């Protein structure tokens, strides 16, 4: 039995899950399901068929909760929504997704939802799906495997070889599937991280994008340059004590929207999320080049 929670944001998230189920929207939490119950989470990563986005929006707007932040990321593979209640006192951060990277769909929602399990009233992705998505999430974007996931990844790769290899074959050649598998089981983390650029190139070759996909990606970039996601706080008018205080409290205030490593400063006197900062810098570089 799942223990009862008095936290309003956690109760709301669990209620949304119940409504998804009642409305026939298949979902599963991709990682950190235990943190939903404990309340120690930054966001909820949910595998779901994104064709249900309109229906999902109606559900997450129930009972006085409103959308304060909504953006499509990874060229349509991820839909990030932050909701709020009681004038911002409570926040909930959802990442509804299939599984992709750089605009390439690596694992379909159907694949992610396969063999999901219901644990303490929450549908959770199968252990092989969790292990593969945990391994590649930070790896493909940043070139490393997140520390907190390494023990779990190693355990599942050891115990469920057939399943994890089957998932990796959706976006990697057999040669790389076997090489990465052996490195994970042997705990040769440095070998995996060193080969990251080659793995990225291989994925692009295996999952060749159509002309339509390239056009969609270009449109997405242009949209984000003109209307960047993330938030910017103008702190240019603050004196040094107030500025230092803000830097201390800001991560605490935004911990349900962005993790600490997603906050950055810039020389122009502002604090921004890393996501928005990267897009902003790309935009400025393009303008300067012109």
Secondary structure, 3 states (H helix, E strand, C coil): CCCCCCCHHHHHHHHHHHHHHHCCCCEEECCCHHHHHHCCCCCEEEEECHHHHHHHHHHHCCCCCEEEEEEEEHHHCEEEEEEEECCCCEEEEEEEECEEECCEEEECHHHHHCCCEEECCEEECCHHHHHHHHHHHHHHHHCCCCHHHHHHHHHHHHHCHHHHHHHHCCCCCHHHHHHHHHHHHCCCHHHHHHCHHHHHHHHHHHCCCCHHHHHHHHHHHHHHHHCCCCCEEECCCCCHHHHHHHHHHHHHHCCCCCCHHHEEEECCCEEEEHHHHHHHHHHHHHHHHC
